[in-house]
Amino acid sequence: MSLAMNREELMEYMKQIFPQVHQDFVVEELTDETIVMRLVVEDRHLRPGGTVSGPSIFGLADVSVYAMVLARKGRQSLAVTTNSSLDFLRKPIGGRDMIARCRLLKLGRTLAVGDVLMFSEGASEPVARATMTYSLPPEGSAAAAFG
């Protein structure tokens, strides 16, 4: 399946539907199979001890899969997370952006499942791994056309 939106269209759409946090996330790369997403780490993403917080890492995983679904399916802003699993593997490097490499394992009519590896920028070992499942609105429904 090819992309329904390119990188620029995806970034613009995310700015429209997430005006409160769109500046936190940048699509670095986008192909038919994968997306590389950056979390621009700022002080608000850090927890005591200077490391990136768990909720920030979860947000990166969630947004990465969501963005990949949008890139493939198009403007379906009402897709929702129905399940998630997140393994913290090692401490992130404080003060560095986080990079997520995401691929979809399944993209069906009603469900999408994505796998995400997250790294501190410049590090070769992953900080965390997540699997996220999304429920997609039925095709042709008002929810699917929203946006």
N, CA, C and O atoms as CSV, one atom per row, in Angstrom:
chain,resi,resn,atom,element,x,y,z
A,1,MET,N,N,0.852,-1.184,0.000
A,1,MET,CA,C,0.000,0.000,0.000
A,1,MET,C,C,0.893,1.240,0.000
A,1,MET,O,O,1.865,1.311,0.753
A,2,SER,N,N,0.571,2.187,-0.820
A,2,SER,CA,C,1.373,3.402,-0.897
A,2,SER,C,C,0.842,4.456,0.079
A,2,SER,O,O,-0.201,4.278,0.709
A,3,LEU,N,N,1.571,5.527,0.180
A,3,LEU,CA,C,1.216,6.598,1.115
A,3,LEU,C,C,0.036,7.416,0.609
A,3,LEU,O,O,-0.072,7.704,-0.583
A,4,ALA,N,N,-0.848,7.784,1.532
A,4,ALA,CA,C,-1.965,8.675,1.222
A,4,ALA,C,C,-1.564,10.133,1.415
A,4,ALA,O,O,-2.171,11.039,0.844
A,5,MET,N,N,-0.514,10.347,2.242
A,5,MET,CA,C,0.009,11.693,2.493
A,5,MET,C,C,1.530,11.623,2.491
A,5,MET,O,O,2.117,10.652,2.969
A,6,ASN,N,N,2.166,12.664,1.949
A,6,ASN,CA,C,3.617,12.736,2.035
A,6,ASN,C,C,4.020,13.390,3.356
A,6,ASN,O,O,3.159,13.784,4.142
A,7,ARG,N,N,5.306,13.503,3.598
A,7,ARG,CA,C,5.823,14.037,4.860
A,7,ARG,C,C,5.264,15.433,5.167
A,7,ARG,O,O,4.817,15.689,6.286
A,8,GLU,N,N,5.288,16.322,4.193
A,8,GLU,CA,C,4.835,17.704,4.407
A,8,GLU,C,C,3.336,17.757,4.680
A,8,GLU,O,O,2.894,18.488,5.566
A,9,GLU,N,N,2.551,16.989,3.927
A,9,GLU,CA,C,1.102,16.949,4.146
A,9,GLU,C,C,0.786,16.389,5.530
A,9,GLU,O,O,-0.104,16.888,6.218
A,10,LEU,N,N,1.510,15.362,5.929
A,10,LEU,CA,C,1.308,14.758,7.242
A,10,LEU,C,C,1.622,15.758,8.354
A,10,LEU,O,O,0.848,15.895,9.302
A,11,MET,N,N,2.747,16.451,8.241
A,11,MET,CA,C,3.116,17.438,9.268
A,11,MET,C,C,2.066,18.560,9.347
A,11,MET,O,O,1.709,18.992,10.443
A,12,GLU,N,N,1.582,19.023,8.216
A,12,GLU,CA,C,0.571,20.082,8.210
A,12,GLU,C,C,-0.738,19.598,8.829
A,12,GLU,O,O,-1.371,20.333,9.587
A,13,TYR,N,N,-1.149,18.368,8.515
A,13,TYR,CA,C,-2.380,17.825,9.083
A,13,TYR,C,C,-2.248,17.657,10.595
A,13,TYR,O,O,-3.177,17.976,11.338
A,14,MET,N,N,-1.104,17.159,11.054
A,14,MET,CA,C,-0.902,17.003,12.493
A,14,MET,C,C,-0.916,18.361,13.200
A,14,MET,O,O,-1.380,18.464,14.336
A,15,LYS,N,N,-0.421,19.380,12.546
A,15,LYS,CA,C,-0.475,20.735,13.115
A,15,LYS,C,C,-1.936,21.177,13.292
A,15,LYS,O,O,-2.276,21.834,14.275
A,16,GLN,N,N,-2.784,20.814,12.340
A,16,GLN,CA,C,-4.201,21.169,12.410
A,16,GLN,C,C,-4.918,20.426,13.528
A,16,GLN,O,O,-5.694,21.029,14.269
A,17,ILE,N,N,-4.671,19.123,13.660
A,17,ILE,CA,C,-5.449,18.337,14.615
A,17,ILE,C,C,-4.845,18.307,16.015
A,17,ILE,O,O,-5.538,17.977,16.977
A,18,PHE,N,N,-3.562,18.648,16.140
A,18,PHE,CA,C,-2.886,18.686,17.451
A,18,PHE,C,C,-2.158,20.013,17.653
A,18,PHE,O,O,-0.942,20.019,17.842
A,19,PRO,N,N,-2.872,21.130,17.618
A,19,PRO,CA,C,-2.176,22.415,17.734
A,19,PRO,C,C,-1.442,22.586,19.068
A,19,PRO,O,O,-0.489,23.361,19.160
A,20,GLN,N,N,-1.889,21.857,20.105
A,20,GLN,CA,C,-1.298,21.996,21.428
A,20,GLN,C,C,0.072,21.316,21.553
A,20,GLN,O,O,0.858,21.694,22.421
A,21,VAL,N,N,0.373,20.330,20.711
A,21,VAL,CA,C,1.645,19.597,20.853
A,21,VAL,C,C,2.392,19.382,19.537
A,21,VAL,O,O,3.440,18.736,19.534
A,22,HIS,N,N,1.894,19.895,18.443
A,22,HIS,CA,C,2.516,19.588,17.150
A,22,HIS,C,C,3.984,19.987,17.109
A,22,HIS,O,O,4.769,19.351,16.406
A,23,GLN,N,N,4.372,21.018,17.839
A,23,GLN,CA,C,5.765,21.464,17.804
A,23,GLN,C,C,6.704,20.497,18.521
A,23,GLN,O,O,7.921,20.599,18.372
A,24,ASP,N,N,6.158,19.562,19.295
A,24,ASP,CA,C,6.991,18.578,19.997
A,24,ASP,C,C,7.493,17.472,19.076
A,24,ASP,O,O,8.497,16.827,19.378
A,25,PHE,N,N,6.808,17.245,17.955
A,25,PHE,CA,C,7.095,16.094,17.107
A,25,PHE,C,C,7.419,16.525,15.682
A,25,PHE,O,O,6.771,17.412,15.124
A,26,VAL,N,N,8.431,15.884,15.103
A,26,VAL,CA,C,8.838,16.173,13.732
A,26,VAL,C,C,8.978,14.849,12.984
A,26,VAL,O,O,9.628,13.920,13.462
A,27,VAL,N,N,8.363,14.777,11.811
A,27,VAL,CA,C,8.551,13.611,10.955
A,27,VAL,C,C,9.880,13.793,10.238
A,27,VAL,O,O,10.029,14.680,9.397
A,28,GLU,N,N,10.838,12.952,10.578
A,28,GLU,CA,C,12.171,13.035,9.982
A,28,GLU,C,C,12.209,12.329,8.625
A,28,GLU,O,O,12.764,12.853,7.658
A,29,GLU,N,N,11.617,11.142,8.566
A,29,GLU,CA,C,11.598,10.343,7.333
A,29,GLU,C,C,10.250,9.640,7.249
A,29,GLU,O,O,9.637,9.311,8.264
A,30,LEU,N,N,9.802,9.418,6.016
A,30,LEU,CA,C,8.552,8.717,5.800
A,30,LEU,C,C,8.660,7.916,4.508
A,30,LEU,O,O,8.939,8.468,3.443
A,31,THR,N,N,8.435,6.612,4.612
A,31,THR,CA,C,8.375,5.742,3.439
A,31,THR,C,C,7.059,4.979,3.491
A,31,THR,O,O,6.286,5.132,4.437
A,32,ASP,N,N,6.804,4.164,2.483
A,32,ASP,CA,C,5.595,3.335,2.476
A,32,ASP,C,C,5.551,2.399,3.676
A,32,ASP,O,O,4.471,2.018,4.126
A,33,GLU,N,N,6.708,2.029,4.193
A,33,GLU,CA,C,6.799,1.027,5.251
A,33,GLU,C,C,7.127,1.572,6.638
A,33,GLU,O,O,6.758,0.955,7.638
A,34,THR,N,N,7.805,2.704,6.720
A,34,THR,CA,C,8.296,3.181,8.018
A,34,THR,C,C,8.164,4.691,8.165
A,34,THR,O,O,8.029,5.437,7.195
A,35,ILE,N,N,8.211,5.101,9.429
A,35,ILE,CA,C,8.290,6.519,9.743
A,35,ILE,C,C,9.359,6.675,10.818
A,35,ILE,O,O,9.477,5.849,11.723
A,36,VAL,N,N,10.126,7.741,10.703
A,36,VAL,CA,C,11.082,8.122,11.741
A,36,VAL,C,C,10.588,9.449,12.302
A,36,VAL,O,O,10.482,10.445,11.586
A,37,MET,N,N,10.289,9.440,13.597
A,37,MET,CA,C,9.706,10.601,14.267
A,37,MET,C,C,10.650,11.079,15.360
A,37,MET,O,O,11.249,10.271,16.070
A,38,ARG,N,N,10.780,12.386,15.493
A,38,ARG,CA,C,11.618,13.002,16.526
A,38,ARG,C,C,10.740,13.646,17.588
A,38,ARG,O,O,9.785,14.355,17.271
A,39,LEU,N,N,11.067,13.398,18.842
A,39,LEU,CA,C,10.512,14.164,19.955
A,39,LEU,C,C,11.543,15.225,20.285
A,39,LEU,O,O,12.660,14.902,20.690
A,40,VAL,N,N,11.182,16.477,20.116
A,40,VAL,CA,C,12.064,17.595,20.439
A,40,VAL,C,C,12.026,17.752,21.956
A,40,VAL,O,O,11.080,18.313,22.509
A,41,VAL,N,N,13.059,17.253,22.617
A,41,VAL,CA,C,13.079,17.207,24.080
A,41,VAL,C,C,13.384,18.591,24.652
A,41,VAL,O,O,14.373,19.235,24.301
A,42,GLU,N,N,12.500,19.017,25.540
A,42,GLU,CA,C,12.676,20.277,26.268
A,42,GLU,C,C,12.550,19.985,27.757
A,42,GLU,O,O,12.258,18.853,28.145
A,43,ASP,N,N,12.765,20.980,28.582
A,43,ASP,CA,C,12.732,20.783,30.036
A,43,ASP,C,C,11.448,20.116,30.506
A,43,ASP,O,O,11.482,19.310,31.436
A,44,ARG,N,N,10.320,20.434,29.888
A,44,ARG,CA,C,9.041,19.872,30.326
A,44,ARG,C,C,8.948,18.360,30.087
A,44,ARG,O,O,8.074,17.699,30.647
A,45,HIS,N,N,9.843,17.812,29.261
A,45,HIS,CA,C,9.858,16.369,28.991
A,45,HIS,C,C,10.760,15.603,29.950
A,45,HIS,O,O,10.818,14.374,29.905
A,46,LEU,N,N,11.461,16.327,30.815
A,46,LEU,CA,C,12.428,15.687,31.706
A,46,LEU,C,C,11.815,15.417,33.070
A,46,LEU,O,O,10.926,16.137,33.525
A,47,ARG,N,N,12.299,14.381,33.702
A,47,ARG,CA,C,11.892,14.058,35.066
A,47,ARG,C,C,13.088,14.297,35.976
A,47,ARG,O,O,14.191,14.526,35.479
A,48,PRO,N,N,12.905,14.250,37.290
A,48,PRO,CA,C,14.044,14.429,38.192
A,48,PRO,C,C,15.181,13.476,37.827
A,48,PRO,O,O,14.954,12.307,37.516
A,49,GLY,N,N,16.369,13.984,37.870
A,49,GLY,CA,C,17.537,13.219,37.456
A,49,GLY,C,C,17.957,13.544,36.031
A,49,GLY,O,O,18.983,13.057,35.556
A,50,GLY,N,N,17.156,14.377,35.338
A,50,GLY,CA,C,17.525,14.841,34.018
A,50,GLY,C,C,17.281,13.876,32.879
A,50,GLY,O,O,17.825,14.067,31.792
A,51,THR,N,N,16.480,12.844,33.091
A,51,THR,CA,C,16.202,11.889,32.021
A,51,THR,C,C,14.826,12.173,31.412
A,51,THR,O,O,13.989,12.825,32.036
A,52,VAL,N,N,14.603,11.692,30.219
A,52,VAL,CA,C,13.316,11.884,29.555
A,52,VAL,C,C,12.258,11.050,30.282
A,52,VAL,O,O,12.483,9.879,30.590
A,53,SER,N,N,11.121,11.656,30.548
A,53,SER,CA,C,10.068,10.989,31.330
A,53,SER,C,C,9.388,9.872,30.543
A,53,SER,O,O,9.345,9.892,29.313
A,54,GLY,N,N,8.861,8.904,31.279
A,54,GLY,CA,C,8.104,7.809,30.683
A,54,GLY,C,C,6.914,8.290,29.875
A,54,GLY,O,O,6.712,7.808,28.760
A,55,PRO,N,N,6.106,9.229,30.392
A,55,PRO,CA,C,4.981,9.717,29.598
A,55,PRO,C,C,5.412,10.362,28.276
A,55,PRO,O,O,4.697,10.261,27.280
A,56,SER,N,N,6.560,11.015,28.261
A,56,SER,CA,C,7.058,11.606,27.006
A,56,SER,C,C,7.445,10.520,26.013
A,56,SER,O,O,7.177,10.642,24.818
A,57,ILE,N,N,8.079,9.456,26.509
A,57,ILE,CA,C,8.461,8.335,25.648
A,57,ILE,C,C,7.208,7.641,25.120
A,57,ILE,O,O,7.142,7.293,23.941
A,58,PHE,N,N,6.214,7.440,25.988
A,58,PHE,CA,C,4.949,6.852,25.553
A,58,PHE,C,C,4.317,7.724,24.469
A,58,PHE,O,O,3.842,7.210,23.456
A,59,GLY,N,N,4.310,9.032,24.679
A,59,GLY,CA,C,3.735,9.954,23.693
A,59,GLY,C,C,4.410,9.828,22.340
A,59,GLY,O,O,3.744,9.858,21.305
A,60,LEU,N,N,5.725,9.687,22.343
A,60,LEU,CA,C,6.456,9.523,21.083
A,60,LEU,C,C,6.026,8.244,20.369
A,60,LEU,O,O,5.815,8.251,19.157
A,61,ALA,N,N,5.897,7.163,21.107
A,61,ALA,CA,C,5.455,5.901,20.501
A,61,ALA,C,C,4.048,6.044,19.932
A,61,ALA,O,O,3.787,5.638,18.799
A,62,ASP,N,N,3.156,6.614,20.710
A,62,ASP,CA,C,1.760,6.755,20.315
A,62,ASP,C,C,1.624,7.634,19.073
A,62,ASP,O,O,0.918,7.278,18.130
A,63,VAL,N,N,2.292,8.768,19.076
A,63,VAL,CA,C,2.219,9.685,17.938
A,63,VAL,C,C,2.859,9.065,16.697
A,63,VAL,O,O,2.388,9.293,15.583
A,64,SER,N,N,3.922,8.286,16.875
A,64,SER,CA,C,4.593,7.669,15.725
A,64,SER,C,C,3.670,6.697,14.996
A,64,SER,O,O,3.570,6.729,13.770
A,65,VAL,N,N,2.995,5.833,15.754
A,65,VAL,CA,C,2.088,4.878,15.120
A,65,VAL,C,C,0.897,5.619,14.514
A,65,VAL,O,O,0.483,5.325,13.393
A,66,TYR,N,N,0.358,6.566,15.248
A,66,TYR,CA,C,-0.766,7.354,14.744
A,66,TYR,C,C,-0.398,8.039,13.430
A,66,TYR,O,O,-1.178,8.019,12.478
A,67,ALA,N,N,0.783,8.641,13.379
A,67,ALA,CA,C,1.221,9.337,12.167
A,67,ALA,C,C,1.405,8.367,11.006
A,67,ALA,O,O,1.091,8.703,9.864
A,68,MET,N,N,1.906,7.175,11.284
A,68,MET,CA,C,2.079,6.180,10.218
A,68,MET,C,C,0.726,5.728,9.684
A,68,MET,O,O,0.567,5.535,8.479
A,69,VAL,N,N,-0.248,5.559,10.570
A,69,VAL,CA,C,-1.604,5.212,10.134
A,69,VAL,C,C,-2.165,6.326,9.251
A,69,VAL,O,O,-2.722,6.050,8.189
A,70,LEU,N,N,-2.022,7.576,9.679
A,70,LEU,CA,C,-2.505,8.698,8.874
A,70,LEU,C,C,-1.817,8.740,7.517
A,70,LEU,O,O,-2.466,8.963,6.495
A,71,ALA,N,N,-0.515,8.529,7.505
A,71,ALA,CA,C,0.237,8.585,6.253
A,71,ALA,C,C,-0.252,7.535,5.269
A,71,ALA,O,O,-0.272,7.775,4.062
A,72,ARG,N,N,-0.646,6.375,5.774
A,72,ARG,CA,C,-1.083,5.284,4.905
A,72,ARG,C,C,-2.572,5.357,4.571
A,72,ARG,O,O,-2.962,5.103,3.431
A,73,LYS,N,N,-3.414,5.707,5.564
A,73,LYS,CA,C,-4.869,5.677,5.366
A,73,LYS,C,C,-5.442,7.027,4.952
A,73,LYS,O,O,-6.516,7.086,4.355
A,74,GLY,N,N,-4.739,8.108,5.263
A,74,GLY,CA,C,-5.261,9.432,4.975
A,74,GLY,C,C,-5.850,10.069,6.222
A,74,GLY,O,O,-5.580,9.634,7.342
A,75,ARG,N,N,-6.635,11.076,6.023
A,75,ARG,CA,C,-7.160,11.900,7.117
A,75,ARG,C,C,-8.226,11.157,7.915
A,75,ARG,O,O,-9.422,11.295,7.659
A,76,GLN,N,N,-7.773,10.370,8.883
A,76,GLN,CA,C,-8.667,9.641,9.788
A,76,GLN,C,C,-8.314,10.026,11.218
A,76,GLN,O,O,-7.808,9.207,11.986
A,77,SER,N,N,-8.580,11.258,11.561
A,77,SER,CA,C,-8.144,11.770,12.857
A,77,SER,C,C,-8.848,11.101,14.031
A,77,SER,O,O,-8.405,11.252,15.170
A,78,LEU,N,N,-9.927,10.369,13.789
A,78,LEU,CA,C,-10.639,9.745,14.899
A,78,LEU,C,C,-10.187,8.311,15.166
A,78,LEU,O,O,-10.835,7.597,15.932
A,79,ALA,N,N,-9.091,7.878,14.550
A,79,ALA,CA,C,-8.489,6.601,14.939
A,79,ALA,C,C,-8.045,6.743,16.394
A,79,ALA,O,O,-7.536,7.791,16.790
A,80,VAL,N,N,-8.237,5.688,17.189
A,80,VAL,CA,C,-7.917,5.783,18.613
A,80,VAL,C,C,-7.076,4.593,19.072
A,80,VAL,O,O,-7.202,3.485,18.551
A,81,THR,N,N,-6.225,4.845,20.050
A,81,THR,CA,C,-5.415,3.790,20.640
A,81,THR,C,C,-6.313,2.872,21.453
A,81,THR,O,O,-7.084,3.336,22.293
A,82,THR,N,N,-6.214,1.567,21.205
A,82,THR,CA,C,-7.011,0.606,21.965
A,82,THR,C,C,-6.145,-0.297,22.833
A,82,THR,O,O,-6.648,-0.911,23.774
A,83,ASN,N,N,-4.859,-0.388,22.535
A,83,ASN,CA,C,-3.962,-1.205,23.348
A,83,ASN,C,C,-2.543,-0.702,23.172
A,83,ASN,O,O,-2.169,-0.194,22.115
A,84,SER,N,N,-1.757,-0.854,24.236
A,84,SER,CA,C,-0.346,-0.471,24.143
A,84,SER,C,C,0.481,-1.336,25.088
A,84,SER,O,O,0.018,-1.773,26.142
A,85,SER,N,N,1.693,-1.559,24.675
A,85,SER,CA,C,2.676,-2.259,25.489
A,85,SER,C,C,3.993,-1.524,25.311
A,85,SER,O,O,4.433,-1.297,24.184
A,86,LEU,N,N,4.627,-1.148,26.423
A,86,LEU,CA,C,5.856,-0.363,26.357
A,86,LEU,C,C,6.881,-0.978,27.290
A,86,LEU,O,O,6.634,-1.143,28.484
A,87,ASP,N,N,8.025,-1.312,26.734
A,87,ASP,CA,C,9.141,-1.841,27.514
A,87,ASP,C,C,10.227,-0.781,27.578
A,87,ASP,O,O,10.727,-0.328,26.549
A,88,PHE,N,N,10.589,-0.389,28.797
A,88,PHE,CA,C,11.709,0.524,28.985
A,88,PHE,C,C,12.966,-0.334,29.076
A,88,PHE,O,O,13.065,-1.198,29.948
A,89,LEU,N,N,13.917,-0.104,28.191
A,89,LEU,CA,C,15.096,-0.952,28.078
A,89,LEU,C,C,16.331,-0.375,28.754
A,89,LEU,O,O,17.138,-1.114,29.318
A,90,ARG,N,N,16.477,0.931,28.699
A,90,ARG,CA,C,17.617,1.599,29.338
A,90,ARG,C,C,17.284,3.079,29.514
A,90,ARG,O,O,16.349,3.597,28.903
A,91,LYS,N,N,18.045,3.731,30.340
A,91,LYS,CA,C,17.815,5.147,30.637
A,91,LYS,C,C,18.142,6.009,29.416
A,91,LYS,O,O,19.213,5.874,28.824
A,92,PRO,N,N,17.213,6.894,29.042
A,92,PRO,CA,C,17.504,7.823,27.944
A,92,PRO,C,C,18.610,8.801,28.353
A,92,PRO,O,O,18.820,9.064,29.537
A,93,ILE,N,N,19.292,9.316,27.373
A,93,ILE,CA,C,20.316,10.331,27.629
A,93,ILE,C,C,19.603,11.665,27.801
A,93,ILE,O,O,18.944,12.139,26.876
A,94,GLY,N,N,19.729,12.267,28.966
A,94,GLY,CA,C,19.051,13.524,29.256
A,94,GLY,C,C,19.483,14.636,28.322
A,94,GLY,O,O,20.651,14.729,27.946
A,95,GLY,N,N,18.531,15.478,27.951
A,95,GLY,CA,C,18.838,16.635,27.132
A,95,GLY,C,C,19.000,16.344,25.656
A,95,GLY,O,O,19.273,17.261,24.881
A,96,ARG,N,N,18.842,15.102,25.243
A,96,ARG,CA,C,18.916,14.765,23.811
A,96,ARG,C,C,17.524,14.434,23.302
A,96,ARG,O,O,16.703,13.862,24.019
A,97,ASP,N,N,17.271,14.807,22.045
A,97,ASP,CA,C,15.998,14.447,21.430
A,97,ASP,C,C,15.868,12.930,21.389
A,97,ASP,O,O,16.860,12.201,21.401
A,98,MET,N,N,14.632,12.482,21.341
A,98,MET,CA,C,14.333,11.059,21.195
A,98,MET,C,C,13.934,10.807,19.736
A,98,MET,O,O,13.231,11.610,19.122
A,99,ILE,N,N,14.395,9.684,19.202
A,99,ILE,CA,C,14.096,9.297,17.824
A,99,ILE,C,C,13.335,7.979,17.846
A,99,ILE,O,O,13.765,7.020,18.486
A,100,ALA,N,N,12.213,7.931,17.153
A,100,ALA,CA,C,11.404,6.710,17.053
A,100,ALA,C,C,11.462,6.185,15.629
A,100,ALA,O,O,11.346,6.939,14.663
A,101,ARG,N,N,11.645,4.876,15.522
A,101,ARG,CA,C,11.571,4.182,14.230
A,101,ARG,C,C,10.368,3.247,14.308
A,101,ARG,O,O,10.343,2.304,15.099
A,102,CYS,N,N,9.382,3.526,13.477
A,102,CYS,CA,C,8.101,2.826,13.557
A,102,CYS,C,C,7.786,2.142,12.235
A,102,CYS,O,O,8.060,2.663,11.154
A,103,ARG,N,N,7.200,0.953,12.360
A,103,ARG,CA,C,6.669,0.261,11.187
A,103,ARG,C,C,5.333,-0.361,11.583
A,103,ARG,O,O,5.128,-0.768,12.726
A,104,LEU,N,N,4.452,-0.420,10.627
A,104,LEU,CA,C,3.164,-1.054,10.869
A,104,LEU,C,C,3.295,-2.547,10.660
A,104,LEU,O,O,3.825,-2.997,9.644
A,105,LEU,N,N,2.812,-3.314,11.622
A,105,LEU,CA,C,2.790,-4.766,11.509
A,105,LEU,C,C,1.519,-5.233,10.819
A,105,LEU,O,O,1.498,-6.262,10.143
A,106,LYS,N,N,0.450,-4.445,11.006
A,106,LYS,CA,C,-0.843,-4.749,10.384
A,106,LYS,C,C,-1.560,-3.438,10.137
A,106,LYS,O,O,-1.564,-2.540,10.978
A,107,LEU,N,N,-2.162,-3.349,8.974
A,107,LEU,CA,C,-3.033,-2.221,8.662
A,107,LEU,C,C,-4.253,-2.785,7.967
A,107,LEU,O,O,-4.253,-3.016,6.758
A,108,GLY,N,N,-5.300,-3.002,8.761
A,108,GLY,CA,C,-6.531,-3.583,8.239
A,108,GLY,C,C,-7.627,-2.541,8.111
A,108,GLY,O,O,-7.376,-1.338,8.182
A,109,ARG,N,N,-8.841,-3.024,7.923
A,109,ARG,CA,C,-9.987,-2.115,7.801
A,109,ARG,C,C,-10.347,-1.487,9.140
A,109,ARG,O,O,-10.746,-0.323,9.193
A,110,THR,N,N,-10.206,-2.261,10.237
A,110,THR,CA,C,-10.661,-1.764,11.535
A,110,THR,C,C,-9.555,-1.667,12.582
A,110,THR,O,O,-9.740,-1.020,13.613
A,111,LEU,N,N,-8.398,-2.307,12.331
A,111,LEU,CA,C,-7.297,-2.274,13.294
A,111,LEU,C,C,-5.969,-1.997,12.607
A,111,LEU,O,O,-5.733,-2.406,11.470
A,112,ALA,N,N,-5.115,-1.296,13.327
A,112,ALA,CA,C,-3.725,-1.090,12.903
A,112,ALA,C,C,-2.838,-1.421,14.099
A,112,ALA,O,O,-3.144,-1.046,15.231
A,113,VAL,N,N,-1.744,-2.123,13.841
A,113,VAL,CA,C,-0.783,-2.473,14.886
A,113,VAL,C,C,0.586,-2.001,14.436
A,113,VAL,O,O,1.031,-2.306,13.329
A,114,GLY,N,N,1.251,-1.250,15.314
A,114,GLY,CA,C,2.568,-0.728,14.986
A,114,GLY,C,C,3.602,-1.126,16.014
A,114,GLY,O,O,3.290,-1.330,17.187
A,115,ASP,N,N,4.836,-1.233,15.559
A,115,ASP,CA,C,5.981,-1.554,16.409
A,115,ASP,C,C,6.939,-0.368,16.352
A,115,ASP,O,O,7.239,0.142,15.273
A,116,VAL,N,N,7.420,0.071,17.526
A,116,VAL,CA,C,8.255,1.271,17.602
A,116,VAL,C,C,9.490,0.994,18.453
A,116,VAL,O,O,9.384,0.496,19.574
A,117,LEU,N,N,10.652,1.317,17.915
A,117,LEU,CA,C,11.889,1.339,18.697
A,117,LEU,C,C,12.265,2.794,18.891
A,117,LEU,O,O,12.236,3.579,17.944
A,118,MET,N,N,12.623,3.160,20.133
A,118,MET,CA,C,12.969,4.545,20.440
A,118,MET,C,C,14.389,4.641,20.977
A,118,MET,O,O,14.827,3.813,21.775
A,119,PHE,N,N,15.095,5.668,20.523
A,119,PHE,CA,C,16.501,5.874,20.831
A,119,PHE,C,C,16.737,7.299,21.308
A,119,PHE,O,O,16.013,8.214,20.916
A,120,SER,N,N,17.745,7.492,22.151
A,120,SER,CA,C,18.257,8.838,22.385
A,120,SER,C,C,19.035,9.213,21.139
A,120,SER,O,O,19.751,8.380,20.584
A,121,GLU,N,N,18.909,10.444,20.694
A,121,GLU,CA,C,19.602,10.869,19.482
A,121,GLU,C,C,21.095,10.564,19.589
A,121,GLU,O,O,21.740,10.906,20.580
A,122,GLY,N,N,21.628,9.920,18.562
A,122,GLY,CA,C,23.040,9.588,18.514
A,122,GLY,C,C,23.411,8.262,19.149
A,122,GLY,O,O,24.548,7.814,19.000
A,123,ALA,N,N,22.491,7.623,19.849
A,123,ALA,CA,C,22.768,6.345,20.511
A,123,ALA,C,C,22.346,5.189,19.606
A,123,ALA,O,O,21.378,5.302,18.854
A,124,SER,N,N,23.076,4.083,19.685
A,124,SER,CA,C,22.746,2.936,18.840
A,124,SER,C,C,21.838,1.927,19.538
A,124,SER,O,O,21.179,1.128,18.873
A,125,GLU,N,N,21.795,1.953,20.852
A,125,GLU,CA,C,20.964,1.011,21.613
A,125,GLU,C,C,19.603,1.637,21.910
A,125,GLU,O,O,19.540,2.796,22.319
A,126,PRO,N,N,18.509,0.890,21.713
A,126,PRO,CA,C,17.192,1.465,21.977
A,126,PRO,C,C,16.948,1.714,23.461
A,126,PRO,O,O,17.412,0.970,24.325
A,127,VAL,N,N,16.215,2.766,23.723
A,127,VAL,CA,C,15.796,3.148,25.074
A,127,VAL,C,C,14.510,2.410,25.448
A,127,VAL,O,O,14.318,2.013,26.598
A,128,ALA,N,N,13.633,2.235,24.455
A,128,ALA,CA,C,12.333,1.617,24.710
A,128,ALA,C,C,11.798,0.988,23.429
A,128,ALA,O,O,12.197,1.334,22.317
A,129,ARG,N,N,10.885,0.058,23.634
A,129,ARG,CA,C,10.179,-0.587,22.524
A,129,ARG,C,C,8.698,-0.606,22.865
A,129,ARG,O,O,8.311,-0.913,23.993
A,130,ALA,N,N,7.878,-0.276,21.876
A,130,ALA,CA,C,6.431,-0.252,22.105
A,130,ALA,C,C,5.699,-0.943,20.966
A,130,ALA,O,O,6.141,-0.942,19.817
A,131,THR,N,N,4.568,-1.531,21.323
A,131,THR,CA,C,3.604,-2.025,20.347
A,131,THR,C,C,2.294,-1.309,20.648
A,131,THR,O,O,1.826,-1.302,21.787
A,132,MET,N,N,1.716,-0.716,19.634
A,132,MET,CA,C,0.487,0.061,19.795
A,132,MET,C,C,-0.564,-0.470,18.823
A,132,MET,O,O,-0.258,-0.781,17.672
A,133,THR,N,N,-1.802,-0.570,19.299
A,133,THR,CA,C,-2.919,-0.985,18.460
A,133,THR,C,C,-3.927,0.159,18.390
A,133,THR,O,O,-4.271,0.769,19.402
A,134,TYR,N,N,-4.386,0.431,17.190
A,134,TYR,CA,C,-5.376,1.478,16.953
A,134,TYR,C,C,-6.639,0.886,16.372
A,134,TYR,O,O,-6.587,-0.019,15.539
A,135,SER,N,N,-7.778,1.401,16.813
A,135,SER,CA,C,-9.060,1.100,16.202
A,135,SER,C,C,-9.320,2.184,15.160
A,135,SER,O,O,-9.194,3.375,15.444
A,136,LEU,N,N,-9.683,1.760,13.962
A,136,LEU,CA,C,-9.923,2.699,12.871
A,136,LEU,C,C,-11.422,2.841,12.642
A,136,LEU,O,O,-12.153,1.853,12.711
A,137,PRO,N,N,-11.887,4.060,12.370
A,137,PRO,CA,C,-13.314,4.223,12.090
A,137,PRO,C,C,-13.687,3.477,10.805
A,137,PRO,O,O,-12.869,3.378,9.891
A,138,PRO,N,N,-14.909,2.955,10.729
A,138,PRO,CA,C,-15.328,2.235,9.521
A,138,PRO,C,C,-15.219,3.141,8.289
A,138,PRO,O,O,-15.579,4.317,8.334
A,139,GLU,N,N,-14.718,2.572,7.195
A,139,GLU,CA,C,-14.612,3.341,5.956
A,139,GLU,C,C,-15.984,3.807,5.501
A,139,GLU,O,O,-16.958,3.055,5.556
A,140,GLY,N,N,-16.052,5.051,5.053
A,140,GLY,CA,C,-17.306,5.613,4.594
A,140,GLY,C,C,-18.143,6.233,5.706
A,140,GLY,O,O,-19.156,6.876,5.431
A,141,SER,N,N,-17.727,6.045,6.975
A,141,SER,CA,C,-18.494,6.635,8.073
A,141,SER,C,C,-18.140,8.102,8.234
A,141,SER,O,O,-17.123,8.572,7.724
A,142,ALA,N,N,-18.995,8.815,8.950
A,142,ALA,CA,C,-18.723,10.223,9.222
A,142,ALA,C,C,-17.426,10.377,9.993
A,142,ALA,O,O,-16.689,11.340,9.782
A,143,ALA,N,N,-17.135,9.429,10.893
A,143,ALA,CA,C,-15.903,9.474,11.682
A,143,ALA,C,C,-14.675,9.340,10.794
A,143,ALA,O,O,-13.672,10.017,11.023
A,144,ALA,N,N,-14.739,8.478,9.786
A,144,ALA,CA,C,-13.609,8.277,8.884
A,144,ALA,C,C,-13.362,9.510,8.036
A,144,ALA,O,O,-12.223,9.792,7.663
A,145,ALA,N,N,-14.421,10.247,7.729
A,145,ALA,CA,C,-14.295,11.427,6.872
A,145,ALA,C,C,-13.924,12.674,7.653
A,145,ALA,O,O,-13.637,13.711,7.056
A,146,PHE,N,N,-13.925,12.594,8.980
A,146,PHE,CA,C,-13.624,13.761,9.802
A,146,PHE,C,C,-12.235,14.285,9.503
A,146,PHE,O,O,-11.304,13.506,9.298
A,147,GLY,N,N,-12.088,15.603,9.478
A,147,GLY,CA,C,-10.761,16.171,9.288
A,147,GLY,C,C,-10.697,16.956,8.055
A,147,GLY,O,O,-9.647,17.512,7.732
